[in-house]
Amino acid sequence: MYPYGPPPGPPPRIDSGRLRPRVRWFVVAGVIAAVCVGIGITSFVLTFTAAVHSVDDSKAFTSGQSVTLRMGPDDDAAIYVRNPVVARAHCEVVLGPYGAAPRVTTPDSSFSVTRGSVEWERVFVLKTDTAADYRVKCDDPRGALTFAPGDDADFASFVGGIVVTVVVPLLGLLAGSGIAIIVGVRRGRHRRWLEAQAYYG
């Protein structure tokens, strides 16, 4: 005998299709996280590849020799020297079109690239306002250095690529997790509301 009526039965079964927000929001959360992680991986590959290939070691030359470079106003050319740097290097443009004024300057920041077991350090940046072929000669007092042409690595762009590699996937994972948690909590509340509605009428 139950003086206050029979004990309550199990909660009514609620069809998951009735719950809100819909399940597709979990898919949206997963897609956001996956896309952001993909962007991070792509950024890492592109940044790493650009850094490694910024030195053209196939055109390496020794102190006292020269190399011909095709440069224009929009090109960022540079000269790298093979480490260890045992003497002060010097580079100059020895041949170019008449009236051109190419500039050889020292970069504001240091940048090194490792290709295989060889490390190259950027030592000079080349700029010109006239598109043409230029012959660049490099040497050092001891005649012991090895040089190679390459691209002027933009340190800010390199750091920006690393930031994108780390920050975008992190934000994507946080956003995806946040959406999934919110959707899960709201679906749980909606389920309890439907159960109460069905149970108490």
Sequence and secondary structure as in RCSB ss.txt:
>XXXX:A:sequence
MYPYGPPPGPPPRIDSGRLRPRVRWFVVAGVIAAVCVGIGITSFVLTFTAAVHSVDDSKAFTSGQSVTLRMGPDD
DAAIYVRNPVVARAHCEVVLGPYGAAPRVTTPDSSFSVTRGSVEWERVFVLKTDTAADYRVKCDDPRGALTFAPG
DDADFASFVGGIVVTVVVPLLGLLAGSGIAIIVGVRRGRHRRWLEAQAYYG
>XXXX:A:secstr
  TT S         GGG SS THHHHHHHHHHHHHHHHHHHHHHHHHHHHHTTB GGG EETT EEEEEE TT 
 EEEEEESS  S  EEEEEE  TT   EEE  SS  EEEETTEEEEEEEEEE SS EEEEEEEE TTS  EEEEE
E   HHHHHHHHHHHHHHHHHHHHHHHHHHHHHHHHHHHHHHHHHHHHHH 
